[in-house]
Amino acid sequence: MANIRETDAIIHVIRCFEDDNIIHVDGNVNPVRDKEVIDIELQLKDLESIEKKIASLARVIKSGDKDSLKENDLAIRVKARLEQGISVRGMEMDEKESAILNSFHLITSKPVLYLCNVSEAHVKTGNAHVDALKASVAAENAEVMIIGAKIEEDINELESYEERQMFLEELDLDEPGVNRLIRQAYTLLNLQTYFTAGVKEVRAWTINKGMTAPQAAGVIHTDFEKGFIRAEVMKYEDFTTLGSEAAVKEAGKFKVEGKEYVVADGDVMHFRFNV
């Protein structure tokens, strides 16, 4: 539980395939039941945490702290929700309440991705188990994705890119499921990537969506943010389409941006700074 509490999001892998050679601990495959077993465990842990929070807030309220009244009201609403067996994610609240909720550090408030592990035959279309799970989480603020773990294992055992592509073509798949999982995880965590390129190396940097150029520069080094002057930017699509930085400049697509520039996914950036 302590490890889960430290995460920014949860990926819950659920069995959605039939195989008589792989015994299920409960005797049969039922992804909705399996999900609910974990949900109940996490909800009970959150209920324990929120009850402790309410008890501690009661002491603060007695001292006349008005802000604690708002925290207490939200905590009571959260407690009632958990007692009904409903996870905190998806709970309607305003921006201030969301900030308060984050301070509670509840497990079931974290964004979640349900990863349906299916057989090779159902990796593109899903199956009845996947449909049942999607229906059961329709009211949650959650994503559902299909993957074939056995296929991913087989792909990893292939040594070359060419072999992997041939294997995917045989299965009529465009790409490995792990690629889709990475993109989905980025969306779940509100992340994106920008690139830097120099003589020695090309690097991809992960940042939160909405970061400005100085904030993005700070991911490389705090001095980059403190002494930020400007950012020279070109789009990844422009660079790959036109073939070189010089061609991007000739096409008028090479931009110089200031401190207010919000970095876009796939930007190729060079920072000018002085400390």
C-alpha positions in Angstrom: 0.0 0.0 0.0 2.8 2.4 0.8 4.3 1.9 -2.6 1.0 2.5 -4.3 0.5 5.7 -2.3 3.7 7.1 -3.7 2.7 6.7 -7.3 1.2 9.4 -9.5 -1.2 6.9 -11.3 -2.2 3.3 -11.1 -2.1 0.7 -14.0 -4.3 -2.2 -13.0 -3.6 -5.3 -15.1 -6.7 -7.5 -15.3 -7.0 -11.0 -16.8 -9.5 -11.0 -19.6 -8.6 -14.3 -21.3 -9.6 -18.0 -20.9 -6.9 -20.7 -20.6 -7.5 -24.0 -18.9 -3.7 -24.3 -18.4 -3.6 -21.2 -16.3 -5.6 -21.6 -13.2 -7.4 -18.6 -11.7 -7.2 -18.3 -7.9 -11.0 -18.0 -7.8 -11.7 -20.8 -10.2 -13.0 -18.8 -13.1 -12.2 -15.6 -15.1 -14.3 -12.6 -14.0 -12.5 -9.3 -14.5 -15.2 -7.2 -12.9 -15.0 -9.3 -9.7 -11.2 -9.2 -9.8 -11.2 -5.4 -10.1 -13.8 -5.0 -7.3 -11.6 -7.1 -4.9 -8.7 -4.7 -5.4 -11.0 -1.6 -5.3 -12.5 -2.7 -1.9 -9.0 -3.1 -0.5 -7.9 0.3 -1.6 -11.2 1.9 -0.5 -10.8 0.5 3.0 -7.3 1.8 3.2 -8.5 5.3 2.1 -11.4 5.1 4.6 -8.9 4.5 7.3 -6.9 7.5 6.2 -9.8 9.8 5.9 -11.2 8.9 9.3 -7.8 9.8 10.8 -7.8 13.1 8.9 -11.3 14.0 10.2 -10.2 13.2 13.7 -7.1 15.5 13.4 -9.2 18.2 11.8 -11.6 18.2 14.7 -8.8 19.3 17.0 -7.8 22.1 14.6 -11.4 23.3 14.1 -11.7 23.8 17.9 -8.8 26.3 17.7 -10.9 28.5 15.3 -9.1 27.7 12.0 -11.7 28.5 9.3 -9.7 26.9 6.5 -10.0 23.6 8.3 -13.8 23.7 8.0 -13.6 23.5 4.2 -11.2 20.5 4.5 -13.5 18.9 7.0 -16.6 19.3 4.8 -14.7 17.7 1.9 -13.3 14.9 4.1 -16.8 14.1 5.3 -18.1 13.9 1.7 -15.2 11.6 0.8 -15.8 9.4 3.7 -19.5 9.0 2.7 -18.5 8.1 -0.8 -16.0 5.5 0.4 -18.5 4.0 2.8 -20.7 3.4 -0.3 -17.9 1.5 -1.9 -17.2 4.2 -4.5 -13.6 5.3 -5.3 -12.8 8.9 -4.9 -11.7 9.5 -8.6 -14.5 10.9 -10.6 -15.9 12.8 -7.6 -17.2 16.2 -8.7 -15.5 19.2 -7.1 -14.1 22.6 -7.9 -10.5 23.6 -8.3 -10.0 24.5 -4.7 -11.5 21.3 -3.5 -9.3 19.3 -5.9 -6.2 21.0 -4.3 -7.5 20.0 -0.9 -8.2 16.5 -2.0 -4.6 16.1 -3.3 -3.4 17.0 0.2 -5.3 14.0 1.5 -3.0 11.6 -0.5 -5.8 9.1 -1.1 -5.1 6.0 -3.2 -8.5 5.9 -5.0 -8.2 9.5 -6.1 -5.3 8.7 -8.4 -5.9 8.4 -12.1 -6.2 4.7 -13.2 -5.7 2.8 -16.4 -7.3 -0.7 -16.6 -5.1 -2.9 -18.8 -7.0 -5.8 -20.1 -4.7 -8.8 -20.8 -6.3 -10.8 -23.6 -5.3 -13.7 -25.8 -3.8 -13.3 -29.3 -7.2 -13.8 -31.0 -8.8 -10.8 -29.1 -5.9 -8.3 -29.0 -7.5 -6.1 -31.7 -11.2 -6.4 -31.0 -11.4 -7.3 -27.3 -14.0 -9.8 -26.0 -16.9 -10.2 -23.7 -14.7 -9.9 -20.6 -13.3 -6.6 -21.9 -16.9 -5.4 -22.6 -18.0 -6.3 -19.1 -15.1 -4.4 -17.5 -15.7 -1.3 -19.7 -19.3 -1.3 -18.6 -18.4 -1.6 -14.9 -16.0 1.4 -15.0 -18.1 3.6 -17.2 -18.9 6.0 -14.3 -15.3 6.2 -13.2 -12.7 8.7 -14.4 -10.6 5.9 -15.9 -9.2 4.5 -19.1 -9.4 1.0 -20.4 -6.8 -0.5 -22.8 -6.4 -3.9 -24.4 -3.0 -5.7 -24.6 -1.8 -9.2 -25.2 1.0 -9.9 -22.6 2.0 -13.1 -24.3 2.4 -11.3 -27.6 4.6 -8.6 -25.9 6.7 -11.4 -24.4 7.2 -13.0 -27.8 8.1 -9.6 -29.3 10.8 -9.0 -26.7 12.4 -12.4 -27.4 13.0 -11.3 -31.1 16.5 -9.9 -31.6 16.1 -7.5 -34.6 13.7 -4.8 -35.5 13.0 -6.5 -38.8 12.0 -9.7 -37.0 9.6 -7.8 -34.8 8.0 -6.1 -37.7 7.4 -9.4 -39.5 5.9 -10.9 -36.4 3.6 -7.9 -36.0 2.5 -8.1 -39.7 1.6 -11.8 -39.2 -0.7 -10.7 -36.4 -2.0 -7.8 -38.4 -0.8 -5.3 -35.8 0.7 -1.9 -36.5 3.0 -1.7 -33.4 3.7 -3.4 -30.1 1.2 -2.9 -27.4 3.8 -1.5 -25.1 4.1 1.5 -27.4 0.4 2.2 -27.0 0.7 1.7 -23.3 3.5 4.3 -23.1 1.5 6.9 -24.9 -1.6 6.2 -22.8 0.5 6.5 -19.6 1.7 9.9 -20.8 -1.9 11.0 -21.4 -2.9 9.6 -18.0 -0.1 11.6 -16.3 -0.5 14.7 -18.4 3.0 14.4 -19.8 4.7 15.2 -23.1 8.2 15.2 -24.6 10.5 17.7 -26.1 13.9 17.1 -27.7 17.4 18.6 -27.5 20.1 17.8 -30.1 23.8 18.5 -30.0 27.0 17.2 -31.5 27.4 14.4 -28.8 23.8 13.3 -28.3 20.1 13.7 -28.9 17.9 13.6 -25.8 14.2 13.4 -25.1 13.0 15.2 -22.0 9.7 14.5 -20.2 7.7 17.4 -18.9 4.2 18.3 -17.8 1.8 19.6 -20.4 1.5 23.4 -20.1 5.1 24.0 -19.1 6.6 27.2 -20.4 10.0 27.3 -22.1 12.0 28.3 -18.9 10.2 25.5 -16.9 11.1 23.0 -19.6 14.7 24.2 -19.6 14.8 23.7 -15.8 14.2 20.0 -16.3 17.7 19.8 -17.8 19.3 22.0 -15.1 18.0 24.6 -12.7 20.6 27.1 -14.1 18.8 26.9 -17.5 15.6 28.1 -16.0 17.2 30.8 -13.7 19.2 32.3 -16.6 16.8 31.7 -19.4 17.1 34.2 -22.3 15.3 32.5 -25.2 14.5 29.2 -26.8 15.2 28.3 -30.5 12.4 26.0 -31.5 11.4 23.8 -34.5 8.7 21.2 -34.7 9.7 17.5 -34.9 7.3 17.1 -37.9 8.9 19.9 -39.8 12.4 18.6 -39.1 11.6 15.0 -40.3 9.6 16.3 -43.3 12.2 18.8 -44.5 15.2 16.8 -43.5 17.5 19.3 -41.7 17.6 22.3 -39.4 18.9 24.4 -42.3 15.8 23.4 -44.4 13.5 24.3 -41.5 15.1 27.7 -41.3 14.8 28.2 -45.1 11.1 27.4 -44.9 10.6 30.0 -42.2 9.6 27.4 -39.6 12.4 27.9 -37.2 11.2 30.1 -34.3 12.8 32.1 -31.5 10.5 32.1 -28.4 10.6 33.9 -25.1 9.6 33.2 -21.5 5.9 32.9 -22.1 6.2 30.2 -24.8 4.3 27.1 -23.9 6.2 24.0 -25.1 4.4 21.7 -27.5 4.8 17.9 -27.7 7.6 17.1 -30.0 9.3 20.5 -30.0 13.1 20.4 -30.8 14.6 23.1 -28.6 17.9 24.9 -28.1 18.1 27.1 -25.0 20.1 30.3 -24.6 20.8 31.2 -21.0 23.2 33.2 -18.8 23.8 32.7 -15.1 
